[in-house]
Amino acid sequence: TIVLHGAGQSSRHRFARLRQALAIKGIPSVSFDFVGHGETGGSLSGSSLQERTDQASAVIRHACSEPLNLVGASMSGHTAIKLTEKFRVANLILLVPAVYTPRAYDLPFGPAFSAAIRSPGSWQDSDAFAILAAFQGHLLVVAAESDEVIPAAVVQKIHASAANAATRCLHVVPGSRHLSL
């Protein structure tokens, strides 16, 4: 199992309790800090969604075996979905997932990236939906009932796009909101 944290002030430490629970059940897991987060160092400025996918791919090749159990939170929802194109994924768990327009994928995090993703409805042309249409593993999407960051329409389209998944489940946590995961 590989666990990918979100953006902002997030780091691998957000999922310490989840990873401990997995360990108690005998399920090994790996997590890391994306460049510019937590203890990794480096600068978030200048990194991109593409670089996050590349960083996760390098960790997977080094520390994981396929098929993967893949957990992606918030911004890493998009990263996790992209990883299903490169690796065999048995179980894809998306926590308050974001998806992005392809125009933002290579843009460095900063003003141009923010402008691209804040354009109304920019997520609607995301390649994540076509990628999910090809996904044949098990999908669990966990959404926040009062998510002020990820519109409900994004989560619904993620779930609906995975029509060829072995199983798919959308769970909305009552009374919850989007936290920096």
N, C-alpha and C positions, 0 to 999 in steps of 0.2 A: 504494500500500500504506500503510495506517495501522496503527501498532503501539501497542497500549494496555498499559501496565504494570499490575501488581497493586497490592495495598494495603501496609500496614505501612510499612517504610522504602524501598519501591521508588520508582523514578523512571524517566524515559525513558532515563537513562544505562545501565540494565541491558541495553538492546538495541542499544547502539552497534555492537557487532561484527556483529550481524545486519543492521543498516541499512547498514554498510560493505560487507558481502558482497552485499547487494542492489544497491547502487550500482555495484559492480564488474561486475555482470551487466547493468547498464543499467536497473535497475528502481528508479524513484524511490519514496521513502518519506517519511512524515511521522510524527512522534511529538511528544508534549507531556507535561508534568507535570500531573496532575490537581491541583486546588486542595488545598493542604496537603501536597503532595509536592514533592521536589526543589527547583527554583529558582522555582517559580510563586508561592510565598507563600500567604498566606491561612491559614485554619484548617481542618484536617481535621474537627475537632469542629463539628458543625452541618451538614456536607455529608452527602450521602446517595447511594445507588445511583442514584436518579432524577437528581440533579445531575451525577453522573459521565456518565450517558447524555446529558444536555443539553450538557455540556462537549464531549464527543466529537462530538456532532452539529454543534455550532458550528464545530469545527475541520474536520470533513469538508466542510461547506458552504463554508468559506473556502478550503481548500487541496487538496481532492481532487476527482476526477471519477469518475463511475460508469461501469461497475460497479466496485466496490471489491474489493481484496484486503484482508482484515481479520484482524489478529492480536490476540487477546485472551489475556492471561495471568492466571491465578488469579482474583481478584475480577473482573477485566475480561473473563473468559470470559462472565459474565452480561451485562455491558455490551455486548460484541460481539454476543451472541445478540439482545439487544433492538434493536440497530442494524439487524439484518436486516429488521425491520418497517418501518423508515423509509427505507432505502436499498437499491439493487440491489447485492447482494454476490455476486461470482463465486466467490470463494474465501474460506472461513472457516477460520482456523487457531486452534485453542483449545489453549493450553498449560496443563497441570494446572488445568483449568477448574473454577470454583465456580459454583453456581447457588443461588438463594435463594428463600425463600418470598415470595409477594407481600406478606405482612404487613410485611416488612422493607424493601420498596422505597423508601418515602417516609420511613422513620424516620431521623433524624439519627444519624450514626455516634456511638456512645457506649453507655452502659449498656443502653438500651432496644433498640437495634439488636443488640447482642451477645446479649442475652437471647433475642431472637426467633430469631436464627440458631443459637444453641447448644441450642435445644430439640431433643431427639432426633428425627431424621427430618424436621425442618422443611423440608428441601430437597425432599421428595417431592411437595409440591403446587406446586412452582415452575412458573410460566407458561413458562419456558424450553423445556420439553419440547413444548408445543403450538406454540410459535414454530418450533422446529426441525422439527416435523412438516410445516410449510409451506415450509421452506427447500428451494430447488431448485438451489442452486449446489453447489460442491465443498466437502466438509468433511474436514478433517484434525484429529484429536484426538490430542494427545501427552500421555501420562500418565506419572507416576513409579511405578516398581514398588513402592517403599516409601514411599508418600505418607502422612504422618502427619496431614495437614490435610484432604485431599479423599478421602473414602471411594471405594473402587473401584466401588461400586454407583452413585455419582453419574456417574462417567465412562462406565460401561457404559450407563446410561439415556440419557445425552446422545447417545452413538453410536447406540443403538437407536432413539431418537426421530426421528432424521433419515432415516427410511425413504424419503422422497421426494427426497433429495439426488441430484444427478447422479452423484456418487461420494461414498463415505465410507470413511474409513480410521481405525482406531484403532491407534496405535503406543505400546506400553509400553516405556519405556527401562529395560533391565535394570539392577538395582543402584542406581537413582537414587532421590532423595527430593524432596520439595516444598521448593523454595527460595523466598524472597521475590522473586517476579518482578514 
